Amino acid sequence: MRITTTDKAYHLDSGHYRLTVSRVDPRAELEGWMTLSLIASVDTAGCRDETYQTLPPVLVAGEDRVVIDFPQRSTAWEAKTVRLTCTPETLALEVRVEGDGVLGDVTLLGGRAVLNTRAAGTFRTGVHARGVFNPTPTHPVQVVRPVSVPVALTVIGDASPGRLHAVFSPPPLVLAFCKEEPDGATAVPGGPWLGASVRAGIADLTFTELGYEPLDGGALLRFDYECHTEVRGAWTSPAVVFRAAASPWEAIAHHRADLVAHGLAPSGPVRERQAWWSEPIFCGWGAQCARAGGVSPAELSRQELYDEWLDRLEEHGIVPGTIVIDDRWQLTYGNLEPDPGKWPSLREWIAARHARGQHVLLWWRAWSPGGLPAEECVTDAGGRAVAADPSNPAYRRRIQAIMERLLGDLGTDGFKIDFTQWFPSGSHLKTYGATWGPALLHELLASMYEAAKRVKPDALMITHTPHPAFGDVSDMIRLNDVLELDPHGDPVPTVDQLRFRHAVATHAMPGHLIDTDQWPMPSRADWLAYAQAQPELGVPALYYVESIDNSGEPITSEDLHLVAKWWWGPAASTVGTIPDRIAVCE
């Protein structure tokens, strides 16, 4: 790296980027991309952090890196320093504080200050890009949006307005900036790109949300710790790592490689892949919804209906290798006891499917406190159970007992774990332990994963958590529910959404299988196009048997023969032909 020093600035040329760091003001120019604000705020539960003086930067040059510290006087901390670490390919930004406190909001690339010039208020990074790539599915669907539009990468969400952005929970924590105007819901402009990723392993993922917050040509990043992370003595934030990329997919791959290189994510799956995991899936949820007719679809998770649907599929050459019994086969979400009114002989039913060479998964609603005692739950200010608490040893013991009952006694082969986005958010909430954010979600999934593998080593665990650090708690990444409209209210083709999600998941976790999902479908034509594309992009999953729930269009025999042909080959499309059990996805 070449360094030139003048009275007013340091000039760095790494060969991959050029950076001019002011020796007078807390800012740096990343040529062509951003004017970085080197102010940061680290709020506590009892005090807003404001910088009231910035001191001259301190540069230390090594053989393959340059570190530049920017000391700042703080209203909340005994000491505060923003650090830039420059290597030939990356530029990492972080803040370190000294003192005691409980973290609230933490901002990088900007914050509140009274500068030495006496300019005061909130300062932000100037963004010279035109578009920002968001790796998590959102509604409305907008993969690359103008840089003036916010982004939330989070483990909290649902279908309410302003909250449908946690389909992946958590997603890879990486944004990517481009210089072309975005055009279209899933279109990705050409390069160059600048990736901005969060370097943090599970232990440091205790914030619930990372927000990209733009305003009037500037932006900052906000980490919401919700007053659940305590600092005693000193604390250093996760680093935001900038790196040039040819595409947002390469930016995601860089993010994963950076985490692996720093020992913050596994290099791949931690369990050996089983051949049956790659066989086509039938999930009954779409069929339940299509048959509902005014009743709750959950009431139709019934043994006789699943037999009816599977019989119809087999008549048309479709014999899935894996069957997912969806919501609501259980009496309670928290303790997961089979409902004998709906599944009177679940053990025998599973054994019969095993005899046919099939495997059976059960749908599991994560976090649900239903059927759990309050002492095993995250509780609110009134003592009400809000969510299961994986930091509580009693709940972890319950998970082990559930696994022994479902995998051992019943013979179930694994779980499709859903609703990880229903994280128990709130600064007032109480847990047994001190973990929060994605770290607490990882603790939940790790408890489930390890307990399941102790009972049945080849059990299949499916999650929708395509963050590289979650590679050790999942065997297969589910692409999750399809969305509908773009910001203009126009429909977004389902196959385009499938391809975008597949690209995110495979670049973040290239060694994991992909569950392509298939619900909800807006029309029969969309469903057929989606079904045809699925084998190319992961493990195909069939949700529909009789009709499409959203449009009411019937599914014909010809439609099912087409699915059989696409997924197993021409011979399987003959009525009554049972396809050989083959793995369709490597």
Secondary structure, 3 states (H helix, E strand, C coil): CEEEECCCEEEEECCCCEEEEECCCCEEEECCCEEEECCEEEEECCECCCEEEECCCEEEECCCCEEEEEEEEECCCCEEEEEEEECCCEEEEEEEEEEEEEEEEEEECEEEEECCCCCEEEEEEEECCCEEECCCCCCCCCCEEECCCCEEEECECCCCCCCCCCCCCCCCCEEEEECCCCCCCCCCCCCCEEEEEEECCHHHCCCCEEEEEEECCEEEEEEEEEEEEEEEEEEECCEEEEEEECCHHHHHHHHHHHHHHCCCCCCCCCCCCCHHHHCCEEECHHHHHHHCCCCCHHHHCCHHHHHHHHHHHHHCCCCCCEEEECCCCECCCCCCCECCCCCCCHHHHHHHHHHCCCEEEEEEECCCCCCCCHHHEEECCCCCEEEECCCCHHHHHHHHHHHHHHHHHCCCCEEEEECCCECCCCCCCECCCCCCCHHHHHHHHHHHHHHHHHHCCCCEEEECCCCHHHCCCCCEEECCCCCCECCCCCECCHHHHHHHHHHHHHHHCCCCEEECCCCCCCCHHHHHHHHHHHHHHCECEECCCCECCCCCCECCHHHHHHHHHHHHCHHHHCCCCCCCCCCCCC
